[in-house]
Amino acid sequence: MTEENESLPDPTSSLLAFFGSELYRIRKAAKKSQSQAARMAHTTQAMISYIEGAKRVPSEALAHDLDAAFGTDGHFGRLYPLVIKFAYPSWFLPYVEMERQATSLSIFNNQLIPGLLQTEAYARAVLAGGRPDSLEDLVAARITRQDVFERETPPHAWFILDEYALTRAYPGRPAMRKQLQHLLTVGGRPRTVIQVVPRDAPPHPGVNGSFNLLSFDNGTDVLHIDGVVRGRMSADPEEVIAASRSYDLIRAVALSPRESAELIQTHLKEMDS
């Protein structure tokens, strides 16, 4: 990550861009580099650069740390709720907060590459399909969720996806190649498992839709079910148990992690042909 952004987004384009422009303006007025600002706010130079470029959604803690670092009397703290309001739908924000705290993730998607595994180009192509008012904010918000893997102790993450998702080159073949390469890279991490349900798999509960299960060191597991307009969360024990059983049944018809990686490699080679 370079020390300074080559270009900054139009601050009037979104609240996320405005937040970034304010950080840039105040940092420059204080004559601090990104690295110096990062040390003052207990973050990284890359994060300062991402936020100034409207590529990441700041956390509430970072907003307050920026206020403390630059003596801005709660300026960034007051901007934070507005940024969050437009970065994440109100119904989805509770899930995002729980996802940040989860120690274990079990995710199944029957149509797409799961959001936590998406590259920026893939996420942009998928989200553009909904014709949102602020596409770039939604992309930044989705990529920001992947920061859960940068925690000191990342969650154990188990992903199962349908082979169909590997064949839909949403962002175009070059970008899809990078997406498949990213799957192979992430799948090699010690705490991450990726499995693929092949096309010829027998019927399984996953044909009914995508869902996620979050587990915690303390507290009950949480189920999130995708919907057409909005998703739904549930901590109802009966629903969670039923979803866990469904996940086990899907996993039973999926390829092993090694076989799944080989299948991803096969589709990657087809992209190159």
N, C-alpha and C positions, 0 to 999 in steps of 0.2 A: 504494500500500500504506500503510495507516494505521500510525502509530507504535506503537500498542498493540493487541493482540487484544481484541476485544469479549468473547469467550468462549473458554475453553480446553477441549479435550476431556478426558474423564475419564481421569486418568493410569493407572487400573487397566484401561482398555479394551484397551490394546495396549502393546507395548514402545516403539513409535514415539511414542505419546502420553506414555509415561513419560519418554522422553528429552526431549521438548519441555517437559514440566512441570518437569523438573530444570533445564533451561536457564532457564526463567522464574523458578524459585525462587532459583537462584544469582545470576541477573542482578539480581533485585529486592533480594536481600540486599546486593549490592555497590553498590546505588543507581545503576545504570547504565541508560540508555535503550537501546532497540533499536539506534538509530543509533550510540551510543557502543560498545555491544557488537560491532556489526558492524565498526567501525574497529579495535577491539582484536583481533578474530579474522580480519581480512583478508577480510571478506565484505561482503554488502550488508544493509541494513536489511530489505529484502523477504525475504531468505533467513532471517534470524533470526525474522521473523514467521511465515514458512511452517513452520519447524521447530517453533516453540513451538505452532503450531496443528496439528501432525502432518499437514501438507500436503506435505512434502518429506522425503526420506530424506537424512540428512546424509552427506557424504563422510567417509572416514577422515581425510583431511587436516584437514577442518573440525573433527572431533571433537578432534583433537590441538591444533588452534589454540585451541579453546575452553578446553581444559585449561590451556594456556599463558597465555591471557588472564586467566582467573579464578583461577589457581593452585590447581586442584582435584586435583592429584596423580594424574592419569591416570583420573579418574572417567569422563569422557565417552569416553575411549579404550577403557575396559573395557566400556562399554555398547554401543559401536559393533558389535562382532561379533554381539551378541544381536539388535540391531535389524536388521542385514543378514540374519541367518538367517531371520527371520520375514517380512521384506519381499520377498525374492526366493527362489524355490526354489533349492536347492543346485545343481541341474543347470544353472540358467539364469544364475547369478551370473558364471561365466567369460565368457559371451556379453556380459553387461552391461559388464564391465570392458573387453572388446575393443571394444565399440561406442563407449565413451568415447574410445578411442585412435584409432579409424578416421579416415582422411582422406577416404574415399569410401564412401557407402552406396548399394547397389542393392537395393531392396526391392519384392517383389511379394506382394500378398495377393488371393486370389480370393473371399473371403467378407466381409471386414470392412474398415473403415478401418484402416490400419496403426497400431500403437501409438504411434509417434512423431508421428502426426498427430492423435491422438484428443484431444477436449476432455475435461474432467473428468467431465462428465455422461455422455458416450458411454462412456468407460472404465468408469465405475461400472456402467452397464447391462450391458455385455458381461461384465465380471468377475463380476457378481452371478449370472450364469447357471450358474456353477460352484459356487454356494453355499459360498463359502470361509468359514473360521472368522473371518478378520479382513479384511473387505472394504475398509475404509478404508485399511489399511496397503498393500494391493495397489494401490489407486487411487493413493495417494501415490507408491508405487514406480514405477508406470508413468509418471506425469506427471514425476517426477524425471528419468527417462531423457531427456526432451526438453531437459534442460539442455545437451546436446551442442551445441545450436544457439546457446547463449549463450557459447560459447568465443570467445576472441579471434580465432581463425581457425576458423570453423565448417566442418564437413565438407561436401563436395559430396554432395548427397542426391538420388537419383533414385527416385521412387515410381511404381509402376504398380499400379492397382487395377481390379477388375472393376466395371462399371457397377452390377451387382447390389448392391454395397456401398452405393451411393448411395440405393438405394430402401428399405433396411431401416431404418426409423425406430425403432431400438432404444429410445432414451430418450424417445420421444414426439416429436411434430411440432415443438413449440417448441425443444426441445433439439437436434433434428436440424437445424433451420434454422441454429442457431449452429455446429453441426459443419460444415455445408456452407460457411458463411461463413468458417470457420476454414481450410478447404481452399483457398479462393480467396486468403485473406491469405497463407498460407504459400507457396502456389504462386507468389506474386509476388516472393518473395525471390530475390536474384541467384544464390545457390548451391543453390536447390531447384527441382526439376522434378517436376511431377505429370502423369501421363498416365492416361487411362481406356481400358480395353478395352470397346468398345461391345457391346451385347447381340447384335448381328448379326455379330460378328467370327467368322472361320472358326476351326476347331479349332486349338489351340495348346498348347504344353507346360504352360502354367499351369493347365490343367484338372486336373492331377495333384496340385496342392497349392501352398501358399505357401512361399516361401523368401527368404532374405536373403543378400547377398554383402557382405562387409566388405573394404576395401582399406586398405593402410597405406603410409606412406612407406618404411618398412623392414620386411621380413618378407613372408611369403606371404599371399595372400588366404585368407579364411575363409568357409566356407559354413555357414549355419544353416538347417535344414529343420524345419518345424513337425511336431508329432506329436499324437496324441490324448491321451496321458498326459504326455509330455515331448518337447521338441525334441531335435535332434541336431546337433552341430557337426562339421565336417570340414575339414581342411586338405589332404586328399589331392588332388594336382594333377589327376588324372583327373576326380574329382568336381567340382572347382572349374571346370575348363574346360567340362565338360558343362553345369553350371549357368549359366555365363556365356553359352554358346551358346543355352540355353533362354531366358535373359533377353532376348537380342537378338531371338529369334524372337517373343517376346511383345511386345516393343517395336515390332516391325514391323507388328503387327496393331492396335496401340493408336492412338488418336487423337493428333494433335499436341498439345503443351501448350496452344496457343491453343484448339483445338477441344475439348480436355478441359475447359478453364475454361468454355467456352460451354455444354457439356453439364451441368456442375455448376450453372451459373446457371439452366439450364432446370429442373433438379430442385428448385432453391431456389425458383423461382417457383411450381412445382407445390405445394410445401409451404405457400406463402402463399395458395393458392387455396381 
